Amino acid sequence: MNAIVLFDGVCNLCNSSVQFIITRDTKAYFRFASLQSEVGKSLLATHQLPPDSIDTIVLVENGRAFVRSAAALRIAQHLDGAWRWLSVFRVLPLPLRDALYNFVARNRYRWFGKEESCWLPTPDLRERFLS
């Protein structure tokens, strides 16, 4: 079974993160959908997350939803190479991890910019995206 990564489709940092994940996910474990899409909104509702949760990445895996640093570290553990070692940061207290995550999330548009519409995958990546 595949895990689903929900991301802010207009955020440049988020779109770059998705491309980063795809490059290092050679087993194609992850599927993707923007938080703004119907699939994204439906999954947020299913997992009782607010529909305006576009300030976080969401990972839906094995019937559970993970947000913020928990989602990012779970994603890292499935990536190829040394990236999986980032999961050791799960030993840090969640409030500390999420404080750093929230700081970046609050500033991501200012630092990295945003698009007017959601990023569209290339034809060869389209099967990895839910619509």
VENURZI-V681649 format. One record per residue. N is the residue number from 1. SS is DSSP state (h for helix, s for strand, l for the rest). OMEGA is omega in radians with two decimals (999 if undefined). D_CENTER is the distance of its C-alpha to the mean C-alpha in Angstrom with 1 decimal. Layout:
N,SS,OMEGA,D_CENTER  N,SS,OMEGA,D_CENTER
This chain:
1,l,-3.13,17.3  2,l,3.03,13.8  3,s,-3.11,10.6  4,s,3.07,8.3  5,s,3.04,4.5  6,s,-3.05,5.0  7,s,3.08,4.6  8,l,-3.02,8.0  9,l,3.13,10.1  10,l,-3.09,12.8  11,s,3.14,11.3  12,h,3.10,12.5  13,h,-3.12,10.5  14,h,3.11,7.2  15,h,3.08,9.1  16,h,3.11,10.5  17,h,3.11,7.5  18,h,3.12,6.9  19,h,3.06,10.6  20,h,-3.14,10.8  21,h,-3.10,8.9  22,h,-3.11,11.3  23,h,-3.06,14.2  24,h,3.13,13.9  25,l,-3.05,13.3  26,l,3.08,16.8  27,l,-3.14,17.1  28,l,3.12,14.6  29,l,-3.05,13.2  30,s,2.92,9.8  31,s,-3.01,10.0  32,s,3.00,8.0  33,s,3.09,8.9  34,s,3.09,8.8  35,l,-3.12,9.3  36,l,-3.09,12.8  37,l,3.09,13.8  38,h,3.10,16.1  39,h,3.13,14.0  40,h,3.13,11.2  41,h,3.13,14.1  42,h,3.13,15.7  43,h,3.06,13.1  44,h,3.13,12.8  45,h,3.13,16.6  46,h,-3.09,16.9  47,l,3.06,15.2  48,l,3.05,17.1  49,l,-3.12,14.4  50,l,-3.10,15.7  51,l,3.12,15.2  52,l,-3.11,14.8  53,l,-3.08,11.7  54,l,3.09,10.2  55,l,-3.12,10.5  56,l,2.95,7.4  57,l,3.12,3.8  58,s,3.05,5.2  59,s,3.05,6.1  60,s,-3.05,9.5  61,s,3.11,11.8  62,l,3.07,15.6  63,l,3.13,15.9  64,s,3.10,14.1  65,s,3.10,11.1  66,s,-3.12,9.6  67,s,3.06,8.3  68,h,-3.04,8.4  69,h,3.12,10.0  70,h,3.11,10.5  71,h,-3.10,7.0  72,h,-3.11,6.8  73,h,3.07,10.3  74,h,3.08,10.2  75,h,-3.11,8.0  76,h,-3.09,10.6  77,l,3.12,13.4  78,l,-3.10,13.0  79,l,3.10,13.1  80,l,3.05,16.6  81,h,-3.04,18.8  82,h,-3.11,18.9  83,h,-3.12,15.2  84,h,3.13,15.5  85,h,3.08,17.9  86,h,-3.13,15.4  87,h,3.09,15.1  88,h,3.13,18.6  89,h,3.06,17.3  90,h,3.10,16.8  91,h,3.08,20.5  92,l,3.12,20.1  93,l,-3.12,20.4  94,h,3.14,17.4  95,h,3.11,18.8  96,h,3.12,19.2  97,h,-3.09,15.7  98,h,3.08,14.3  99,h,3.09,17.0  100,h,3.11,15.9  101,h,-3.10,12.2  102,h,3.10,13.8  103,h,3.11,16.2  104,h,-3.11,13.8  105,h,-3.14,11.9  106,h,-3.05,15.5  107,h,-2.98,16.5  108,h,3.13,13.8  109,h,-3.13,15.8  110,h,-3.08,19.0  111,h,-3.00,18.1  112,h,3.13,16.1  113,l,3.11,17.1  114,s,-3.14,15.9  115,l,3.10,17.0  116,l,-3.14,19.2  117,l,-3.10,17.4  118,l,3.08,14.2  119,l,3.11,13.9  120,l,3.14,15.5  121,l,3.06,15.1  122,l,-3.12,18.3  123,l,-3.11,20.6  124,l,3.10,20.0  125,l,-3.02,16.2  126,h,-3.11,16.7  127,h,3.13,17.0  128,h,-3.08,13.4  129,s,3.12,12.4  130,l,3.11,13.5  131,l,999,15.9
